[in-house]
Amino acid sequence: MNSEWRNQFLSTLLLSIICLSFWLSPLAKASEKVYLPVGKARTKKTVLAFPEIRLKNSIGLPKSSTLSSLSKTLSETILKDLNFMDLFRFLESSAFIENPSQGGMTLDQFKLSDWTTLGVEFLIKSEVSMDTHQNLIFEVHLYDTFGAKQVLAKRYLASMQEVKAIAHSFANDVVQTLTGIPGIFQTKIAMSCDHSGKKEIYMMNYDGTEVKQITHHRSIAFAPAWSPDGSRIAYSLFTRHSNNIKNIDLYEFNFTTNTVRMLSGRQGINSGAAYSPDGKSIAMTLSYLGNPEIFLLNLDSKSLVKMTKSFGFDVDPAWDTSGKKMAFVSSRTGMPMIFTMNVEDKSVQRLTYAGRYNATPTWSSQKNKIGFAGWIDKSFDIFIMNADGTNIERITKNQGNNEDPFFSPDGNFLVFSSNRTGQKNIYLMNIDGTFVKRLTYGLGNCVSPKWSNPPVANISNVQH
């Protein structure tokens, strides 16, 4: 990984840790009310209005052209983020009643009727300025127009170079305020692609932008997995041990130190890594004892705990958000099917019974759902079911092979691989199978997408 990307990662992480924004007033605290329940059928999108960002100039500070350019970047990024959610519809500015030069920022400075008359449900009022240190200040108010109240008010502070980070942070806050679930606009997706002729680990933004190659092993690197805080990626790699014996080892890339280390190099398979929610251990498949079984690897002591015992193979572990259960694939009953396990007592429950091959379970952070890929009608498709195996829904159909599903951290989307256009590419869709977007282009065959969590230390709600 080059120094430019490492610096970009550290800069983003620093913004998250140092605090990108602070409360404007006691009214700034977001309401605990959930305005837009997610995961439910919607007959229409919520109407938002986002008037042009006001420019606030000060003597001795950059000219209005600089602020205007920054304002444009803020607007474009915020609109792109919020439109990505497929929850909102932005009212065209040509329909606005309010005169842009007259409407103020606070409730006593504009008429709510100018917006409710147009059917606007939520209104964003904003202003951009600079301080004496050339830092960008973005002040934003979000109003529930029909409720006649402010639901969010913040001032974001960062360098001019971090203008997009400010926009993403505000968009995240809007989603958090209206849905009660953290936004995904500072998350990443890791994957394995063969663009270089070999399979390497790549990463990109949640929307497919800013693709970066992470590994350069010139071998086969596959099955990436994010640590809970997003600072590390574990992955498996085809290597050669002594006497030229081929092996599959488990490695970890650390973004903070820009280093790679081997986590497990036992003879045979060291693959299918999944970090526990607390980040202290990794569930993975090992075959050094003969049969491929799931183990827990303690990242501090490097000790192992054997979790499964069967005559078949046990692979693809996936944790629930509590860390108390995991889903996995086992052929112990013949055909590979999805099972769950209580981590504490290792008790196992079979969830799927249909199809010839069910694979790669993924556990949603919302509604306790499990997604997986299943072989049916001579191809793989994506399915979702309850955590007890009931209410199985087929999400894809008649569009090639669709595999490797993985839930977004907010539970609203599934990212997956598909060869529907010939090559295998990474796609994204709503959990009902709609709103499908292709994310990768020109990277060869890409598989095994994994979504990172939002930055753990995103304390944009810290009070000052």
C-alpha positions in Angstrom: 0.0 0.0 0.0 1.5 3.4 -1.0 2.1 6.2 1.5 -0.6 8.4 -0.1 -3.3 5.9 0.7 -1.9 5.2 4.2 -1.9 8.9 4.9 -5.4 9.2 3.7 -6.5 6.4 6.0 -4.8 7.9 9.0 -6.2 11.3 8.2 -9.8 9.9 8.1 -9.1 7.9 11.3 -7.8 11.0 13.0 -10.9 13.0 12.1 -13.0 10.3 13.6 -10.9 10.2 16.8 -10.4 13.9 17.4 -14.0 14.8 16.9 -15.2 16.3 13.7 -18.1 18.3 15.1 -19.6 19.6 18.2 -23.0 20.7 19.6 -24.2 24.1 18.8 -26.7 24.3 21.6 -28.8 22.1 24.0 -31.3 21.9 21.1 -28.7 20.2 19.0 -29.2 16.8 20.5 -30.9 14.5 18.0 -34.3 13.2 19.0 -34.6 9.6 20.1 -37.7 9.3 17.9 -37.2 7.1 14.8 -38.8 9.1 11.9 -38.0 6.5 9.2 -38.2 2.9 10.3 -35.9 0.9 8.0 -36.5 -2.6 6.7 -40.2 -1.9 6.0 -42.0 -1.5 2.7 -42.3 2.1 1.6 -45.0 3.5 -0.7 -43.0 6.7 -1.2 -39.7 8.4 -0.4 -39.4 11.0 2.3 -39.2 14.5 0.8 -36.2 16.6 1.8 -35.3 20.2 0.8 -31.6 21.3 0.8 -31.4 25.0 -0.2 -28.1 26.3 -1.4 -25.5 26.5 1.3 -25.1 30.1 2.6 -21.6 31.6 2.3 -20.3 33.5 5.3 -17.3 35.7 4.5 -15.0 37.4 6.9 -12.3 40.1 6.4 -8.9 38.7 5.8 -10.1 35.2 5.0 -10.3 33.4 1.6 -12.4 34.9 -1.1 -15.9 33.9 -1.8 -14.7 31.8 -4.8 -12.9 29.5 -2.4 -16.0 29.1 -0.2 -18.2 28.7 -3.2 -16.0 25.8 -4.4 -16.0 24.2 -1.0 -19.8 24.7 -0.8 -20.3 23.0 -4.1 -18.3 19.9 -3.0 -20.2 19.8 0.3 -23.6 19.9 -1.5 -22.7 17.3 -4.2 -21.3 14.9 -1.6 -24.2 15.2 0.8 -26.7 14.8 -2.0 -24.9 11.7 -3.4 -24.7 10.1 0.0 -28.3 10.6 1.0 -29.6 9.7 -2.5 -27.7 6.4 -2.2 -29.9 5.4 0.7 -33.0 5.1 -1.6 -35.0 6.6 1.3 -35.2 10.3 0.2 -36.4 12.5 -2.6 -34.9 16.0 -2.8 -37.2 18.7 -3.9 -35.9 20.6 -6.9 -34.8 24.2 -6.1 -37.0 25.6 -8.9 -40.0 24.7 -6.8 -38.8 26.6 -3.7 -41.0 29.5 -2.5 -38.5 30.9 -0.1 -36.1 33.6 -1.4 -32.6 32.3 -0.9 -31.3 35.7 0.1 -33.9 36.1 2.8 -34.5 32.8 4.5 -32.4 32.5 7.7 -31.0 29.5 9.5 -33.1 29.3 12.7 -36.9 28.8 13.1 -37.5 32.5 13.8 -35.8 33.5 10.6 -37.9 31.7 8.0 -41.4 30.5 7.3 -42.1 26.8 7.8 -45.2 27.2 5.6 -42.9 27.9 2.7 -41.8 24.3 2.9 -44.8 22.4 4.3 -46.9 23.8 1.5 -44.6 22.0 -0.9 -44.8 18.7 1.0 -41.3 19.0 2.4 -41.0 16.8 5.4 -37.4 17.6 6.4 -35.4 20.8 5.7 -31.7 21.3 5.8 -30.4 24.8 6.5 -26.7 25.3 6.2 -23.8 27.8 6.2 -20.1 27.5 5.4 -17.3 29.8 6.6 -13.6 29.8 7.5 -11.8 30.5 10.7 -8.5 32.4 11.1 -6.6 29.2 10.8 -8.0 28.5 7.4 -10.2 25.7 8.8 -13.6 25.0 7.2 -16.7 25.5 9.4 -19.9 23.9 8.3 -23.0 24.8 10.3 -26.1 22.8 9.7 -29.7 22.6 11.0 -32.1 19.8 10.2 -35.8 20.6 10.7 -38.9 18.4 11.0 -41.1 20.8 9.1 -44.5 19.4 9.9 -43.5 18.8 13.5 -42.2 22.4 13.5 -39.0 21.5 15.4 -35.3 21.2 15.0 -34.1 17.7 15.2 -30.3 18.2 14.5 -28.0 21.1 14.7 -24.2 20.9 14.4 -21.1 22.8 13.5 -18.4 20.7 11.8 -14.8 21.8 11.8 -11.9 20.5 9.7 -9.2 21.5 7.2 -10.3 22.4 3.7 -8.7 19.1 2.5 -11.3 17.2 4.6 -14.4 18.8 3.0 -15.7 15.4 1.8 -15.1 13.9 5.3 -17.3 16.7 6.7 -20.0 16.0 4.1 -20.0 12.3 4.9 -20.1 12.9 8.6 -23.2 15.2 8.2 -24.9 12.7 5.9 -24.2 10.0 8.5 -25.7 12.2 11.2 -28.9 12.8 9.1 -29.4 9.0 8.7 -28.7 8.4 12.4 -31.2 11.1 13.4 -34.0 10.0 11.1 -33.6 6.2 11.2 -31.9 5.6 14.5 -29.2 3.6 12.7 -25.6 4.8 12.0 -24.9 5.9 8.4 -22.5 4.0 6.1 -20.9 6.9 4.3 -17.5 6.5 5.9 -17.4 2.7 5.4 -15.2 0.6 3.1 -15.7 -2.6 1.1 -12.8 -5.1 0.8 -12.7 -7.7 -1.9 -10.4 -10.1 -3.9 -9.8 -9.1 -7.6 -7.5 -10.5 -10.3 -6.9 -7.2 -12.2 -3.1 -7.7 -11.9 -3.2 -11.3 -13.2 -3.0 -12.6 -9.7 -5.6 -12.3 -7.0 -5.0 -9.5 -4.6 -7.0 -7.7 -1.9 -8.5 -4.4 -2.9 -10.7 -1.9 -1.1 -13.1 0.9 -2.1 -15.6 3.3 -0.6 -19.1 2.1 0.1 -20.2 3.4 -3.3 -17.4 1.9 -5.4 -15.2 5.0 -5.6 -11.5 5.4 -4.7 -10.4 1.8 -5.4 -7.0 0.9 -3.9 -4.9 -2.3 -4.1 -3.9 -3.4 -0.6 -1.8 -6.5 -1.1 1.0 -7.2 -3.6 1.9 -10.8 -3.0 1.6 -11.9 -6.7 -0.2 -15.0 -5.6 -3.7 -15.8 -4.6 -5.0 -13.6 -1.8 -8.6 -14.1 -1.0 -11.4 -14.1 1.7 -10.7 -10.6 3.3 -12.2 -9.8 6.7 -12.3 -6.4 8.5 -11.4 -6.0 12.2 -14.3 -4.3 14.1 -12.5 -0.9 14.2 -11.5 -1.0 10.5 -7.8 -0.7 11.2 -6.9 -4.2 9.9 -7.8 -6.7 7.2 -7.2 -10.5 7.6 -7.0 -12.6 4.4 -5.9 -16.0 3.2 -2.9 -16.5 0.9 -1.6 -19.4 -1.2 2.0 -19.8 -0.1 4.8 -22.3 -0.2 6.3 -23.7 3.0 9.6 -25.6 3.3 10.2 -28.4 0.8 8.1 -26.4 -1.6 4.9 -27.6 0.0 1.8 -25.5 -1.0 -0.2 -24.1 1.9 -3.1 -21.6 2.6 -1.9 -19.2 5.4 -3.8 -16.5 7.2 -2.3 -13.0 7.1 -3.3 -9.6 8.5 -2.6 -6.1 7.0 -2.4 -3.2 9.5 -3.4 0.2 8.1 -2.0 2.1 11.1 1.5 0.6 10.8 1.4 -0.3 7.1 2.7 -3.8 7.9 1.7 -7.4 7.2 2.0 -10.2 9.6 1.2 -13.9 9.5 -1.6 -14.9 11.9 -1.7 -18.6 11.2 0.6 -20.8 9.1 -0.4 -24.3 10.3 -0.2 -27.1 7.7 -3.2 -27.2 5.3 -6.0 -24.7 5.3 -5.9 -21.4 7.4 -8.9 -19.6 5.9 -12.4 -18.1 6.3 -11.4 -15.5 8.9 -14.1 -13.6 10.8 -13.1 -11.2 13.7 -15.2 -11.5 16.8 -17.2 -8.3 17.5 -14.9 -7.5 20.4 -11.8 -7.9 18.1 -10.1 -10.2 20.5 -10.3 -13.4 18.4 -10.8 -14.7 14.9 -13.0 -17.6 13.9 -11.5 -19.5 11.0 -11.2 -22.9 9.4 -8.1 -25.0 10.0 -7.3 -28.5 8.7 -4.0 -29.2 10.4 -5.6 -31.9 12.4 -7.1 -33.5 9.3 -10.7 -32.5 8.9 -11.5 -28.9 8.1 -13.0 -27.6 11.4 -13.8 -24.1 12.9 -11.4 -22.8 15.5 -11.2 -19.6 17.5 -7.7 -18.0 17.4 -6.9 -15.6 20.3 -5.1 -12.7 18.7 -3.0 -11.9 21.9 -2.0 -15.4 23.1 -2.3 -17.1 19.7 -4.1 -20.0 21.5 -6.7 -22.1 19.7 -10.1 -23.4 20.8 -11.7 -26.0 18.6 -15.3 -25.1 18.0 -16.7 -27.8 15.7 -16.4 -31.6 15.4 -17.9 -33.4 12.5 -17.1 -35.9 9.8 -17.9 -33.3 7.2 -16.2 -29.9 6.6 -17.1 -26.8 8.6 -16.3 -23.5 7.0 -17.4 -19.8 6.5 -18.0 -18.7 10.2 -20.0 -15.5 10.6 -20.7 -13.8 14.0 -23.9 -12.3 15.2 -23.5 -8.8 16.7 -23.5 -10.0 20.3 -20.6 -12.4 19.7 -22.6 -15.1 21.4 -23.6 -17.0 18.3 -22.1 -17.7 14.9 -23.4 -19.1 11.6 -21.3 -21.5 9.5 -21.5 -24.0 6.7 -21.2 -27.7 7.3 -21.4 -30.9 5.2 -21.9 -33.0 8.3 -25.4 -34.1 7.1 -24.4 -34.6 3.5 -24.9 -31.5 1.4 -23.4 -28.3 2.7 -26.0 -26.4 4.7 -26.2 -23.5 7.1 -25.9 -24.1 10.8 -25.7 -21.8 13.9 -23.7 -22.4 17.1 -23.9 -21.0 20.6 -20.3 -20.0 21.2 -20.4 -20.7 24.9 -21.6 -24.3 24.9 -20.9 -25.1 21.2 -24.5 -26.4 20.7 -25.4 -26.5 17.1 -28.7 -26.0 15.2 -29.3 -26.7 11.5 -31.1 -23.9 9.7 -31.4 -24.9 6.0 -32.6 -28.1 4.4 -33.2 -27.3 0.8 -30.9 -27.0 -2.2 -27.6 -28.8 -3.1 -25.2 -26.3 -1.6 -25.7 -23.4 0.8 -22.7 -21.1 1.5 -21.2 -18.0 2.9 -23.7 -16.9 5.6 -23.7 -13.3 6.7 -25.5 -12.0 9.9 -27.3 -8.7 9.8 -27.0 -6.1 12.5 -30.7 -5.4 12.2 -33.8 -7.6 12.5 -31.5 -10.6 13.3 -31.5 -11.9 9.7 -29.0 -14.2 8.0 -28.2 -14.0 4.3 -26.5 -16.8 2.3 -25.9 -18.0 -1.2 -27.7 -21.2 -2.3 -27.5 -23.4 -5.4 -30.9 -23.6 -7.0 -32.1 -23.9 -10.6 -28.5 -24.6 -11.8 -27.0 -21.4 -10.3 -26.2 -19.6 -7.1 -28.6 -17.0 -5.8 -28.9 -14.9 -2.6 -31.3 -15.7 0.1 -32.3 -14.1 3.4 -33.9 -15.9 6.4 -34.7 -15.4 10.1 -31.9 -16.4 12.5 -33.9 -19.6 13.3 -34.1 -20.6 9.7 -37.7 -19.6 9.1 -39.1 -17.3 6.4 -36.5 -17.9 3.7 -36.7 -15.4 0.9 -35.0 -15.6 -2.5 -33.6 -12.2 -3.4 -31.9 -12.8 -6.8 -33.1 -14.9 -9.7 -32.3 -15.5 -13.4 -29.2 -13.2 -13.4 -26.2 -15.6 -13.5 -24.5 -16.7 -10.3 -24.9 -14.5 -7.3 -22.6 -15.3 -4.4 -20.7 -14.0 -1.3 -23.5 -11.9 0.2 -22.5 -9.6 3.1 -24.7 -7.2 5.0 -23.9 -3.5 5.2 -23.4 -2.4 8.8 -26.8 -0.7 8.9 -28.5 -3.8 7.6 -30.1 -1.9 4.7 -28.0 -3.4 1.9 -26.3 -6.6 0.7 -23.1 -6.5 -1.2 -22.3 -9.6 -3.3 -20.5 -10.9 -6.3 -22.2 -11.8 -9.6 -21.2 -12.9 -13.1 -24.5 -11.6 -14.6 -22.5 -9.5 -17.2 -19.8 -12.2 -17.8 -17.0 -11.4 -15.5 -17.5 -11.5 -11.7 -18.1 -8.1 -10.3 -19.2 -6.6 -7.0 -22.8 -5.4 -6.8 -25.0 -3.9 -4.1 -28.8 -4.1 -3.5 -31.4 -3.4 -1.0 -32.4 -6.3 1.2 -35.5 -6.8 -0.8 -33.5 -7.3 -4.0 -34.2 -3.9 -5.5 -32.1 -0.8 -6.1 -29.2 -2.9 -7.6 -26.0 -1.1 -8.3 -22.8 -2.4 -9.9 -19.7 -1.2 -7.9 -16.6 -2.6 -9.7 -15.4 -1.8 -13.2 -12.1 -2.8 -14.9 -10.8 -4.8 -12.0 -11.0 -8.2 -13.6 -13.0 -10.8 -11.6 -13.9 -9.6 -8.1 -15.3 -11.8 -5.3 -15.8 -12.1 -1.6 -16.8 -8.5 -0.7 -16.7 -7.6 3.0 -18.1 -4.4 4.4 -16.3 -2.5 7.2 -18.1 -1.0 10.2 -18.4 2.7 10.5 -15.4 4.2 12.2 -15.6 3.1 15.8 -14.3 6.3 17.3 -16.6 8.6 15.4 -17.4 10.9 18.3 -19.1 13.7 16.3 -21.6 13.9 19.1 -19.2 14.8 21.8 -20.3 17.9 23.7 -18.0 20.9 24.1 
